[in-house]
Amino acid sequence: MAHFTCEVVYRGIFQKNLAARICRGIVLSARKAGRWGIAFGRYGDSPQRNGIPAKDFAIVADSQEELEQNMARYEPKEVDVTICVDDTLSKGVESWAWYGLQPINRLTVSGGTVLMTSLQSPAALLKDIHKKEAPYTLALIRAKASFSGLWVYKEDHTEARILGALAKIQPEFLSLDAVCQAIQEAEWGSDLKVASARKAHERLETQPIKITEGNAEIPYAFEKPKWWEMREGVTIPAIPIGKPMEGGKGYVPERNPYFKKYTTRTMRPVIDFDKCVKCTLCWIQCPDSCFDVTPEGLYDANMESCCGCGVCEAVCPAKDCVTMVREDAFEDNASQWEMWRTDKAKYTTWMTDKIHSKEHITRSHGFRFRGQYEEEIKKDLEQGGIEITAGIPGENAAGKK
Amino acid sequence: MAVETKPAGAVADHKEMLISGSEACAEALTLADLDVVTAYPIRPYDTVMQAIAKKIANGHLEAEYIVAEGEHSQFEIVKHASTVGARVFCGSSGVGWMYAMECLTVTPPLRVPMVCMVGNRALDDPGAFGVEHNDALVVRDLGWLLIWVDTAQEMLDTTLLAYRIAEDRRVFLPIAISADGAFLTHSQTICQVPSRALVDKFLPRYDRGDLLLHPDNPITVAPQANEDWVIEIRRQNDEAMKRATAVIDEAYADFRKVMGRGPENPWFEEYMTEDAEIILIGMGTISLPMKVGIRNMRAQGKKVGLIRPRWFRPFPTERLVKALSKASAIGVIDRDYSFGSPFNSGVVANEIRAAMYNADKRPPLLSFICGLGGREVTLEDVAKAADMCYAAAKAGKSDPKTHWLGVRE
């Protein structure tokens, strides 16, 4: 008797289809050895929004009865493998209906595996991944996060590579042959994908992680009230009005202390305060009221409430004042304005390093770098009549010579 | 190293698919060669509507797919389509189902064999996506046949059975198949899907006969009527509902003959009840934690069993009373509420109390409310309910209080 449980932690909408395919692939692969399985999502995550962390699960077992034994709960209490398909989730997960921040490895069983797609080194990732009271293995597939949309799916083979890697991690449940067979037979199957699964199986990098390793931050949490403590009439108190920042000047809005939602972010705005024209547009247009108004009338994005939507960058009329930078370039949520006023020269160095690195400002979703659209339009006008969208790598792979 | 198990393989003339409860419903609708379907999105029912749309788009099903502007129209359209002889499907969830309420009341008296899926969802407010059974239960007095299923396989089979039963001329009543939001609608499991040839052997074409609205058969449907006609119309509905019992028995027997599988007892599932001292009762996917909980309790020597009612309307009074009379105590876990009802119990508990009233042997009955809004029903909740039933059995009397399990207090 044996069973195998997996979770896929993913970005809502952007990776919805990817996560579902991975979980289906696990069950279909395990079925090749006659096992039973279930693939399902965490229903509280179901009202997905762009980037909000969400979870899908797959459980397989030798018999139907054993499967029932393990699926008789809302979601698994522990998993053999945590699959994380965007390494910025290694900072932790605050989902739609969760309370507080959950470390990415929270459900990973002692001796289990966190399987991640990433270009970062294990050491860099461990600055973000929280410490765990049990040893586990960090397994890496060298890949960028695969993002697409609600109705489209990027055929970049990420699901096949994950399945190939799982065959290395849990060969007794998913043999490589079974995985390849399932991929070939599945609705999205191809020989090319089978080759990708085999390569990922071959190239998987693993590193054992000790209980002393990882981010020492204590994730924020809160206690839910009892039924008789709650206000009646499905009524909750409004968030109070804010206060001046200091010396009666500026403005800091009050924020929801329970739902911070910053783990939704895959990019954050970096602000060049010297270029700000104080037009107020970022402050007004931010859908999450994340900007604090400083005493001198600048706008400081609060990193505990920023979802990384990029509206501030889009509306800012000052050239290079707001630049969206990939989340993996940061290690904390510290105030940029505090850093700037403490040491302007140091801030400029820090900021320049972020916003001038193509690697850091390459988009996680949508257009891949600022000005991509303009560049493509220009090219089209100059060269006459060629395709203006270059396409996402992998999408047109079949057509490429 | 794990134990190698043999591939189970598909049942004869079936193919195996990894599908959710909603996708299983769409598979059955395709096999039933549905004619008209209306759609309006609300979670979790929307998963069915997406699955049917995909079937049509992929050329597996030829049907009219009408996106209505709300649930009221959604249910009106299929009601009319059914009167002109179309096999129809519709569905909704939670307050969407409520928005169709007027159409839900007119469908049974017009004897329209509409088949619906209710993806059970808590009623607003608060806006919540999780399961409660109050949505479907709202029509329990109106002439709808109501059934709860607990697996994707049962959803597939029941959808086929529902057309056979609803479209039987002796019945001609609508059927709502209830599927728990999330646990069933959004979970993919391995299912056996029968071939079209098998389904054709089991499911005849819909024939509306003399009730067909057609120029060659001039009739008026639903003229105004008052006290001189109404009670007779209600009596007809009452008779149709009573006749449904035999039709359901017949349909399941035939299903077993044709498909080579399916339950012996259509009305309720009995799990480890032969020697059970305590019988727990729960509808829908709550059966999963209950069965696992019971297996765990059996390992400790506690003789606990489960009855999972499938058909709630018509209510299998005699059979259920017979099955329950042998228990030392009964525990009903409702995933619904009925505020201000006798003993402040849930709907199922009070139905069973009523059913037991004339029984020769009435074991103590305890009532529990658990899992509202999709809250997890834990193995500990189930064990607690069973232990309280043991205490009532020992005392030889019912505890009239309704116990809420899993609420923060």
Interface residues (C-beta under 8 A of the other chain):
Chain A: M1 A2 C23 R24 V27 L28 R31 K32 A33 G34 R35 W36 G37 I38 A39 F40 G41 Y43 G44 S46 P47 D62 S63 E65 E68 Q69 M71 A72 R73 Y74 E172 F173 K224 P225 K226 W227 W228 V234
Chain B: M1 A2 V3 E4 T5 K6 P7 A8 E16 L18 R43 D125 P126 F129 G130 G181 A182 H186 S187 Q188 T189 I190 L288 P289 K291 V292 G293 R295 G374 R375 E376 T378 L379 V407 R408 E409
